[in-house]
Amino acid sequence: MQREYPEAPMLAVGAVVVDQGRVLLVRRGREPLKGQWSLPGGMLELGEALTAGVAREIREETGLVVEVVQLIELLDRIHRQDTRVRYHYVIADYLCRVLGGELKAASDADAVRWVERAEWNRPSALILDPVTVRVIEAGWQMSRKFEKDGEGR
């Protein structure tokens, strides 16, 4: 199925990867949102479970091996150009924690970096879409709850 000007919505996965209180961001290497910082993730493959897709995408884009913890949110990302839908993704964003691997930008990511909470909440620090900030904050809060409840590592 073509990504640009699709005939139907496409299913994608994303991740809020939390490690030592920081969240992993990638700078997108292609449209939509090329050059902007965002959550790592990508398209689900045919026959692939959601959690397997998240783990694969994180490994491909960042070199990290993660444990998928819990669904944060299911959301629509619709980008219009004039009156046409240029992109329409339904994205399942999951909370993840790092198990191993070596951090490096790969696949669709131009760059990767760990970000402190003050950076994603300060508009001048990084250019982040407001929906992305909301999902990051929800995942970060969820990770703190797991740690507090003794479910963290």
Secondary structure as UniProt FT lines:
FT   STRAND          10..19
FT   TURN            20..21
FT   STRAND          22..28
FT   TURN            34..35
FT   STRAND          37..38
FT   STRAND          41..43
FT   TURN            46..47
FT   HELIX           50..62
FT   STRAND          64..81
FT   TURN            82..83
FT   STRAND          84..101
FT   TURN            107..108
FT   STRAND          109..115
FT   HELIX           117..120
FT   TURN            123..125
FT   HELIX           130..148
FT   TURN            149..150
//
